[in-house]
Amino acid sequence: MSALIGKIKHEFMKALPPTIFFFIILHIVALIRTLMTRGTGVSLPVSASVLIASLVLGKSVLIADMLPFINRFPEKPLIWNVAWKTLMYAFVAFVVHYLERLYEYWKEAPGVLAANHNLWIEMNWPRFWAIQILLITLILMYCVIAELARVIGRDKLKAIFFGPLPARSK
């Protein structure tokens, strides 16, 4: 039983950093969307939905990292893996962002095709692309940090970023 609890704790600790990161960046995106749509009557996500999305994204990143094609360039300079992972995660973010908008239109349309047609006609594309650019930039930041942690180690990265950690007592 303690092995199971240890495994659950290990998985939780692995999921915690990307979840916290996405929790923060999704709140930033939600804040920017709110500022961009103020006065338009558009309902925006609340903190609970951002929390759920960040939990899903945090675990999704860990699952994606286990796929063989994600860590495609481990022996090349870091920019290769950073660019590749940013591209992969950005594609997923684009699809999720588009489907999120499609769902909003689908609630009022008779079908998915009609919703998609309405979305293409009525979508504020500059706002959509602005948020997409923001997401890609934040995903790039995540990928840089994750790759640095992979190469130099989490503890060393923490020490470089936050200063020397206190010695652990046994």
C-alpha positions as MATLAB code, in Angstrom:
seq = 'MSALIGKIKHEFMKALPPTIFFFIILHIVALIRTLMTRGTGVSLPVSASVLIASLVLGKSVLIADMLPFINRFPEKPLIWNVAWKTLMYAFVAFVVHYLERLYEYWKEAPGVLAANHNLWIEMNWPRFWAIQILLITLILMYCVIAELARVIGRDKLKAIFFGPLPARSK';
ca = [
       0.000    0.000    0.000;
       2.850    2.398    0.765;
       4.278    1.765   -2.725;
       0.960    2.880   -4.223;
       0.876    6.002   -2.056;
       4.495    6.706   -3.007;
       3.663    6.350   -6.698;
       0.634    8.658   -6.353;
       2.755   11.216   -4.500;
       5.472   10.988   -7.177;
       2.947   11.521  -10.006;
       1.326   14.393   -8.121;
       4.687   16.107   -7.618;
       5.502   15.688  -11.329;
       2.142   17.198  -12.323;
       2.364   20.106   -9.882;
       4.839   22.428  -11.717;
       3.096   22.403  -15.127;
      -0.289   22.665  -13.423;
       0.789   25.720  -11.417;
       2.358   27.250  -14.520;
      -0.778   26.750  -16.617;
      -2.985   27.928  -13.744;
      -1.092   31.216  -13.712;
      -0.894   31.693  -17.483;
      -4.542   30.783  -18.043;
      -5.507   33.407  -15.481;
      -3.354   35.901  -17.382;
      -5.107   34.932  -20.624;
      -8.528   35.184  -18.935;
      -7.620   38.623  -17.578;
      -6.481   39.812  -21.005;
      -9.637   38.419  -22.623;
     -11.711   40.231  -20.011;
      -9.917   43.489  -20.701;
     -10.322   42.995  -24.460;
     -14.045   42.166  -24.266;
     -15.146   44.583  -21.559;
     -18.567   45.926  -22.452;
     -19.322   43.301  -25.110;
     -21.526   41.101  -22.935;
     -19.332   38.022  -23.512;
     -19.173   35.704  -20.520;
     -15.667   34.710  -19.512;
     -14.250   31.750  -17.594;
     -14.237   31.876  -13.833;
     -11.349   30.775  -11.675;
     -12.798   27.279  -11.171;
     -12.905   26.589  -14.912;
      -9.353   27.931  -15.233;
      -8.306   25.570  -12.431;
      -9.884   22.593  -14.202;
      -8.265   23.585  -17.503;
      -4.865   23.966  -15.844;
      -5.190   20.531  -14.218;
      -6.048   19.005  -17.589;
      -3.215   20.846  -19.355;
      -0.709   20.022  -16.623;
      -1.449   16.316  -16.845;
      -1.656   16.488  -20.644;
       1.868   17.889  -20.801;
       3.135   15.010  -18.657;
       1.352   12.463  -20.839;
       2.614   14.150  -24.010;
       6.156   14.124  -22.622;
       5.937   10.328  -22.400;
       5.188   10.024  -26.128;
       8.273    9.011  -28.119;
       7.986   11.763  -30.711;
       7.766   14.652  -28.213;
      11.373   14.464  -26.982;
      12.552   14.209  -30.575;
      15.905   16.006  -30.347;
      17.432   15.218  -26.924;
      21.050   15.207  -28.174;
      20.864   18.433  -30.187;
      21.070   21.967  -28.782;
      18.092   22.826  -26.568;
      16.513   25.093  -29.161;
      15.560   22.043  -31.240;
      13.478   20.419  -28.499;
      12.153   23.783  -27.313;
      10.991   24.697  -30.808;
       9.538   21.221  -31.466;
       7.665   21.023  -28.161;
       6.436   24.609  -28.519;
       5.102   23.728  -31.969;
       3.362   20.577  -30.672;
       1.879   22.220  -27.572;
       0.907   25.324  -29.569;
      -0.945   23.156  -32.077;
      -2.894   21.540  -29.231;
      -3.564   24.968  -27.704;
      -4.807   26.218  -31.087;
      -7.191   23.279  -31.469;
      -8.485   23.641  -27.896;
      -8.872   27.415  -28.296;
     -10.759   26.971  -31.574;
     -12.982   24.215  -30.146;
     -13.732   26.409  -27.146;
     -14.996   29.139  -29.474;
     -16.846   26.561  -31.605;
     -18.643   25.261  -28.510;
     -19.898   28.764  -27.736;
     -21.468   28.963  -31.213;
     -22.705   25.362  -31.147;
     -24.924   26.117  -28.146;
     -27.030   28.390  -30.373;
     -26.720   26.601  -33.737;
     -28.668   23.566  -34.991;
     -25.476   21.589  -35.647;
     -21.706   21.609  -35.656;
     -21.399   22.643  -39.306;
     -23.770   25.570  -38.821;
     -21.865   26.554  -35.661;
     -18.574   26.396  -37.540;
     -20.010   28.539  -40.352;
     -21.279   31.126  -37.845;
     -17.935   31.057  -36.064;
     -16.041   31.806  -39.278;
     -18.368   34.678  -40.114;
     -18.701   36.277  -36.672;
     -15.372   35.509  -34.992;
     -13.239   38.464  -33.985;
     -10.136   37.047  -35.636;
      -7.667   39.722  -34.468;
      -8.649   38.970  -30.859;
      -8.417   35.207  -31.493;
      -4.919   35.538  -32.965;
      -3.815   37.933  -30.209;
      -4.709   35.351  -27.589;
      -3.106   32.621  -29.671;
       0.146   34.611  -29.882;
       0.048   35.125  -26.123;
      -0.483   31.389  -25.558;
       2.381   30.482  -27.885;
       4.688   32.897  -26.085;
       3.743   31.458  -22.697;
       4.085   27.896  -23.992;
       7.533   28.798  -25.324;
       8.470   30.034  -21.842;
       7.252   26.768  -20.347;
       9.225   24.708  -22.874;
      12.436   26.653  -22.244;
      12.123   26.177  -18.488;
      11.200   22.487  -18.826;
      14.126   21.773  -21.167;
      16.566   23.576  -18.892;
      15.259   21.535  -15.964;
      15.645   18.334  -17.998;
      19.260   19.077  -18.942;
      20.689   20.634  -15.784;
      18.318   19.087  -13.264;
      15.438   20.528  -11.285;
      17.408   21.090   -8.091;
      20.215   22.924   -9.863;
      17.709   25.048  -11.791;
      15.962   25.945   -8.521;
      19.307   26.865   -6.967;
      20.244   29.004   -9.994;
      16.865   30.738  -10.033;
      16.006   31.074   -6.327;
      19.440   30.779   -4.728;
      21.027   27.914   -2.806;
      18.537   25.652   -1.105;
      18.986   24.875    2.593;
      20.610   21.540    3.344;
      18.141   18.715    3.837;
      18.128   16.974    7.190;
      17.670   13.234    7.228;
];
